[in-house]
Amino acid sequence: MSNNLNVTLLDEEVVMADEEFIVSKTDLRGNLTYVNRTFMEMALLNEKQLLLQNHNIIRHPDMPKGVFKFLWQTIKKEEEFFGFVKNLRSDGRYYWVFANVTTEYDIAGKPSGFFSVRRKPPASAIQVIAPIYQQMLQIEKSASSDKAAEQESINYLQQQLKALQVNYQNFAINLFNET
Ligand SMILES: Cc1cc2nc3c(=O)[nH]c(=O)nc-3n(C[C@H](O)[C@H](O)[C@H](O)COP(=O)(O)O)c2cc1C
């Protein structure tokens, strides 16, 4: 599968350091306006390569569309998003993050962009979430259209969460806390 960095994918994980935070800010369409040093070190990209690019520059093809659809649905409602994301580095390797995305406001109180902080997720959480994402990808591949793909895959995620009797935010937060 293709990726926005046009790199050959390597099935090798790079694990974030315990005490580090990856921080980025975007405009309302997800174009990067700020990245911290840890972001650049993990993605192996510099400010010139990142700023003004869409956040999907580090999108990994193993991530289901449904997760991002759900992210955007949540933040457009000005609600806070929590979730696990597998991201791509410019050397083809990947790193998992536990992401929190919130809305930023201008002085008039209007949404002006988004702010994201990511930490190292527990390995136990990735063991639970990775097979769910894999299943979502399969559902998306066999769907009749892109729109159907996203919806069917979000439905699958919701079903899994219903079985666990939690919503996605709590699911992600609980998984994060179970170390
Ligand atoms: C604040 C913020 C942070 C985001 N962080 C990531 C991220 O770490 N990785 C990622 O793939 N997409 C991230 N996204 C979502 C991307 O903008 C995009 O929707 C996603 O990569 C799917 O790309 P596609 O629509 O081209 O498939 C973020 C969006 C926002 C607003």
The ligand as an SDF file (V2000), in Angstrom:
LIG
                    3D

 31 33  0  0  0  0  0  0  0  0999 V2000
   -4.2070   17.8460   15.6190 C   0  0  0  0  0  0  0  0  0  0  0  0
   -4.2370   16.6780   14.6780 C   0  0  0  0  0  0  0  0  0  0  0  0
   -3.3340   15.6430   14.8510 C   0  0  0  0  0  0  0  0  0  0  0  0
   -3.3100   14.5480   13.9760 C   0  0  0  0  0  0  0  0  0  0  0  0
   -2.3700   13.5810   14.1660 N   0  0  0  0  0  0  0  0  0  0  0  0
   -2.2580   12.5910   13.2550 C   0  0  0  0  0  0  0  0  0  0  0  0
   -1.2170   11.6290   13.3630 C   0  0  0  0  0  0  0  0  0  0  0  0
   -0.4190   11.6260   14.3060 O   0  0  0  0  0  0  0  0  0  0  0  0
   -1.1440   10.6900   12.3950 N   0  0  0  0  0  0  0  0  0  0  0  0
   -2.0010   10.6240   11.3480 C   0  0  0  0  0  0  0  0  0  0  0  0
   -1.8630    9.7430   10.4950 O   0  0  0  0  0  0  0  0  0  0  0  0
   -3.0160   11.5180   11.2310 N   0  0  0  0  0  0  0  0  0  0  0  0
   -3.1490   12.4940   12.1540 C   0  0  0  0  0  0  0  0  0  0  0  0
   -4.1690   13.4180   12.0210 N   0  0  0  0  0  0  0  0  0  0  0  0
   -5.1980   13.2110   10.9730 C   0  0  0  0  0  0  0  0  0  0  0  0
   -4.7620   13.6430    9.5710 C   0  0  0  0  0  0  0  0  0  0  0  0
   -5.0110   15.0320    9.3940 O   0  0  0  0  0  0  0  0  0  0  0  0
   -5.5490   12.8560    8.4860 C   0  0  0  0  0  0  0  0  0  0  0  0
   -6.9320   13.0230    8.6770 O   0  0  0  0  0  0  0  0  0  0  0  0
   -5.2330   11.3560    8.5330 C   0  0  0  0  0  0  0  0  0  0  0  0
   -3.8530   11.1240    8.4930 O   0  0  0  0  0  0  0  0  0  0  0  0
   -5.8960   10.5950    7.3780 C   0  0  0  0  0  0  0  0  0  0  0  0
   -5.3870   11.0590    6.1920 O   0  0  0  0  0  0  0  0  0  0  0  0
   -6.1580   10.8340    4.8230 P   0  0  0  0  0  0  0  0  0  0  0  0
   -7.4860   11.5200    4.9910 O   0  0  0  0  0  0  0  0  0  0  0  0
   -5.3010   11.4440    3.7780 O   0  0  0  0  0  0  0  0  0  0  0  0
   -6.3130    9.3560    4.6800 O   0  0  0  0  0  0  0  0  0  0  0  0
   -4.2370   14.4890   12.9000 C   0  0  0  0  0  0  0  0  0  0  0  0
   -5.1520   15.5310   12.7380 C   0  0  0  0  0  0  0  0  0  0  0  0
   -5.1720   16.6080   13.6150 C   0  0  0  0  0  0  0  0  0  0  0  0
   -6.1810   17.7070   13.4120 C   0  0  0  0  0  0  0  0  0  0  0  0
  1  2  1  0
  2  3  1  0
  2 30  2  0
  3  4  2  0
  4  5  1  0
  4 28  1  0
  5  6  2  0
  6  7  1  0
  6 13  1  0
  7  8  2  0
  7  9  1  0
  9 10  1  0
 10 11  2  0
 10 12  1  0
 12 13  2  0
 13 14  1  0
 14 15  1  0
 14 28  1  0
 15 16  1  0
 16 17  1  0
 16 18  1  0
 18 19  1  0
 18 20  1  0
 20 21  1  0
 20 22  1  0
 22 23  1  0
 23 24  1  0
 24 25  2  0
 24 26  1  0
 24 27  1  0
 28 29  2  0
 29 30  1  0
 30 31  1  0
M  END
$$$$
